[in-house]
Structure formats: C-alpha cells, structure tokens
Amino acid sequence: MAKTVIVLVAGLLMSAGAAQDLAAPVRILADGQPIDTDVGHAAPFVCDFDGDGVQDLLVGQFGQGSLWIYRNEGTNQTPKLAAGRKFKDGHEDGCVPYG
C-alpha cells in the first residue's frame, strides 16, 4: 500500500480567474522525520490547537479516521513540529468521519 507524505506547497493564494505560480513542494518534518500517514489519504489543517499563539498542524487520516496533532515548538515564522500524537477523546483515540 502506498503511503502519503505530507507536503506543503508555498505560494500565493489564487484570485478569481488568475492562477498564481506556486513554489516547489517541500516535505514537512516533525521531530526531524517526514510526516507519514501510513494510509493513502490525509487532510492537513493548520491552526493554533493548544492556544499558545503558534500555529500547529493537525492531520486527519481517511483510512481509519485517526487525527494526529503535531505541536509547533518553534514560531509561526520558523515552525518546528514535535513528533505527532494521536488526538484523544478521554482515554480513547479520537476519530473523525472518513470514507
């Protein structure tokens, strides 16, 4: 089974009717390793998950509905993502709709 590695494409937002050039994709690292979802599809989302003012990365996996959190230990300008941890709902792994 093919794995999906999270890739960030840096560039400008597209305006109506005018596509912008995008920079080449780069692999996103967490704890020094490329983020790898182990399943074919992923849904990355950037937000301040822990309320510290720094953007973190959340990655939902469609294969099993797992949600992984990569906390940013750096800054918004120079992010440094920690190793991923599964989102927990109490003692159970949290799950998002998938399929």
PAZAPA-4460 file (N, C-alpha, C; in steps of 0.05 Angstrom, whole numbers, plus 32768, in hexadecimal, padded with zeros to 4 digits):
% residues 99
    n_x    n_y    n_z   ca_x   ca_y   ca_z    c_x    c_y    c_z   seq   type   mol
   8011   7FE9   8000   8000   8000   8000   8012   8019   8000     1      M     A
   800B   802C   7FEF   801A   8045   7FEE   8015   8056   8006     2      A     A
   802A   8064   800F   8028   8076   8026   8025   8092   801C     3      K     A
   8019   80A3   802C   8017   80BF   8025   8029   80CF   8037     4      T     A
   803A   80DF   802C   804C   80F1   803C   8041   810D   8039     5      V     A
   803D   811B   8050   8032   8135   804F   8046   8148   8042     6      I     A
   803C   8158   802F   804C   816B   8020   803F   8186   8021     7      V     A
   804F   819B   8025   8046   81B6   8026   804D   81C4   800C     8      L     A
   803A   81D1   7FFF   803F   81E0   7FE7   803D   81FD   7FEF     9      V     A
   8054   820B   7FEE   8055   8228   7FF5   804F   8238   7FDD    10      A     A
   803F   824D   7FE0   803A   825E   7FC9   8024   8272   7FD0    11      G     A
   801A   8280   7FBC   8005   8293   7FC0   7FEA   8286   7FBC    12      L     A
   7FD5   8291   7FCA   7FBA   8288   7FC6   7FB2   828F   7FA9    13      L     A
   7FA0   827E   7F9F   7F97   8284   7F84   7F7F   8297   7F85    14      M     A
   7F80   82AC   7F74   7F69   82BE   7F72   7F58   82B5   7F5B    15      S     A
   7F3F   82BE   7F5C   7F2B   82B5   7F48   7F36   82BA   7F2B    16      A     A
   7F37   82A5   7F1C   7F3F   82A7   7F00   7F5D   82AA   7EFB    17      G     A
   7F6E   82AB   7F0F   7F8B   82AE   7F0B   7F9A   829B   7F1D    18      A     A
   7FA5   8286   7F11   7FB4   8273   7F20   7FD0   827E   7F25    19      A     A
   7FDA   827A   7F3D   7FF5   8283   7F45   8009   826C   7F43    20      Q     A
   8022   8272   7F3E   8037   825E   7F3F   803B   8255   7F5C    21      D     A
   803F   823C   7F60   8044   8231   7F7A   8061   8228   7F7C    22      L     A
   806C   822A   7F94   8087   8220   7F98   8087   8202   7F98    23      A     A
   809E   81F6   7F95   80A0   81D9   7F95   8098   81CE   7FB0    24      A     A
   808B   81B7   7FB1   8083   81AB   7FCB   809C   81A3   7FDC    25      P     A
   8099   81A4   7FF6   80AE   819A   8008   80A1   8187   801C    26      V     A
   80B0   8174   8025   80A6   8161   8039   80A6   816F   8054    27      R     A
   8091   816B   8063   808F   8176   807E   809A   8162   8092    28      I     A
   80AC   816C   80A3   80B9   815B   80B7   80AC   815F   80D2    29      L     A
   80AA   814A   80E1   80A2   814B   80FE   80B6   813A   810D    30      A     A
   80C3   8146   8121   80D8   8139   8130   80EE   812E   811E    31      D     A
   80F3   813E   8108   8109   8138   80F6   8103   8123   80E1    32      G     A
   80EA   8118   80E0   80E3   8103   80CD   80CB   810D   80BC    33      Q     A
   80CA   8104   80A2   80B3   810C   8092   8099   8101   809E    34      P     A
   8084   8111   809E   806A   8108   80A8   805F   80F4   8094    35      I     A
   8057   80DD   809D   804E   80C7   808D   8034   80BC   8098    36      D     A
   801F   80BC   8088   8005   80B4   8093   8000   8096   8093    37      T     A
   8010   8086   8087   800D   8069   8085   7FF5   805F   8075    38      D     A
   7FE4   8071   806C   7FCD   806A   805B   7FCC   807D   8044    39      V     A
   7FBB   8077   8030   7FBC   8085   8017   7FB3   80A2   8016    40      G     A
   7FA3   80AC   802A   7F99   80C7   8028   7F9C   80D5   8043    41      H     A
   7FA1   80EF   8043   7FA3   80FE   805B   7F96   8119   8057    42      A     A
   7F8E   8126   806E   7F82   8140   806D   7F90   8152   8080    43      A     A
   7FA5   8160   8078   7FB4   8172   808A   7FA4   818C   808F    44      P     A
   7FA7   8197   80A7   7F9A   81B0   80AF   7FAC   81BF   80C2    45      F     A
   7FB2   81D8   80BD   7FC3   81E8   80CE   7FB1   81FA   80DF    46      V     A
   7FB6   81F9   80FA   7FA7   820A   810D   7FB6   820A   8127    47      C     A
   7FAF   821D   8138   7FBB   821E   8153   7FAB   820B   8165    48      D     A
   7FB2   81F2   8165   7FA3   81DE   8173   7FA5   81E1   8192    49      F     A
   7FBC   81E8   819C   7FC0   81E9   81B9   7FBE   8205   81C5    50      D     A
   7FB6   8219   81B5   7FB2   8234   81BF   7FCA   8244   81C8    51      G     A
   7FE2   823C   81BD   7FFA   824A   81C5   8002   8260   81B2    52      D     A
   7FF1   8266   819E   7FF7   827B   818A   8008   8271   8173    53      G     A
   8010   8258   8172   8021   824D   815D   8011   8238   814E    54      V     A
   8012   8239   8133   8003   8226   8123   800E   820A   8125    55      Q     A
   7FFC   81F7   812A   8003   81DA   812B   7FF8   81CD   8112    56      D     A
   7FFF   81B3   810E   7FF5   81A4   80F7   7FE4   818D   8101    57      L     A
   7FCC   818B   80F6   7FBB   8174   80FC   7FB8   8165   80E2    58      L     A
   7FB9   814A   80E3   7FB7   813A   80CB   7FA2   8124   80D0    59      V     A
   7F8C   8125   80C1   7F78   8110   80C2   7F7E   80FB   80AD    60      G     A
   7F7A   80E2   80B4   7F7F   80CC   80A1   7F65   80C0   8099    61      Q     A
   7F60   80BF   807F   7F47   80B4   8075   7F46   8095   8078    62      F     A
   7F5C   8088   8079   7F5C   806A   807A   7F4F   8060   8094    63      G     A
   7F53   806D   80AA   7F48   8063   80C4   7F3B   807A   80D4    64      Q     A
   7F3C   8092   80CA   7F30   80A9   80D8   7F41   80B3   80EF    65      G     A
   7F5A   80AA   80F1   7F6C   80B3   8106   7F72   80D1   8102    66      S     A
   7F77   80DF   8118   7F7F   80FB   8117   7F99   80FD   8126    67      L     A
   7FAE   8108   8119   7FC8   810B   8124   7FCE   8129   8128    68      W     A
   7FDA   8130   813F   7FE1   814B   8146   7FFF   814E   8146    69      I     A
   8009   8161   8138   8026   8168   8138   8029   8184   8143    70      Y     A
   8030   8186   815C   8033   81A0   8169   804C   81AF   815F    71      R     A
   8049   81C9   815A   805E   81D9   8151   806E   81E3   8169    72      N     A
   8087   81DB   816C   8098   81E3   8182   80A9   81FB   8179    73      E     A
   80A6   8204   8161   80B5   821B   8157   80A3   8233   8157    74      G     A
   80A4   8243   8141   8094   825B   813E   8083   8258   8125    75      T     A
   8071   826B   8120   8062   826A   8107   8075   826F   80EF    76      N     A
   808A   8280   80F3   809C   8286   80DE   80B0   826F   80D9    77      Q     A
   80B8   8261   80EE   80CB   824B   80ED   80BF   8233   80FC    78      T     A
   80AC   8225   80F0   80A0   820F   80FF   80B3   81F8   8104    79      P     A
   80AF   81EA   811A   80BE   81D2   8121   80AA   81BF   812D    80      K     A
   80A1   81AC   811D   808C   819A   8126   8096   8183   8137    81      L     A
   8089   817E   814D   8090   8167   815E   8084   814D   8152    82      A     A
   808D   8137   815C   8082   811D   8153   8064   811D   8156    83      A     A
   8056   8110   8144   8039   810F   8144   802F   80FE   815B    84      G     A
   8018   8106   8165   8009   80F7   817A   7FEC   80F4   8171    85      R     A
   7FE1   80DD   8176   7FC5   80D9   816F   7FB3   80EA   8181    86      K     A
   7F9F   80F6   8175   7F8B   8105   8184   7F7C   80F1   8196    87      F     A
   7F77   80F9   81AF   7F69   80E7   81C2   7F4E   80F3   81C9    88      K     A
   7F3A   80E2   81CC   7F20   80E8   81D6   7F1D   80D9   81F0    89      D     A
   7F26   80E6   8206   7F28   80D7   821F   7F40   80C4   821D    90      G     A
   7F3B   80AB   8222   7F50   8097   821F   7F50   8089   8204    91      H     A
   7F3C   808E   81F4   7F3A   8082   81D9   7F46   8094   81C4    92      E     A
   7F50   8088   81AE   7F59   8098   8197   7F41   80A6   818C    93      D     A
   7F44   80C1   8187   7F2F   80D0   817A   7F2D   80C7   815D    94      G     A
   7F16   80CB   8151   7F12   80C3   8135   7F02   80D8   8127    95      C     A
   7F08   80DC   810E   7EF9   80EF   80FD   7EEB   80DF   80E7    96      V     A
   7ED5   80E8   80DC   7EC7   80DA   80C7   7EDA   80D6   80AF    97      P     A
   7ED8   80BF   80A3   7EE9   80B9   808C   7EDA   80A7   8079    98      Y     A
   7EE5   80A5   8061   7ED9   8093   804D   7ECE   80A0   8035    99      G     A
***
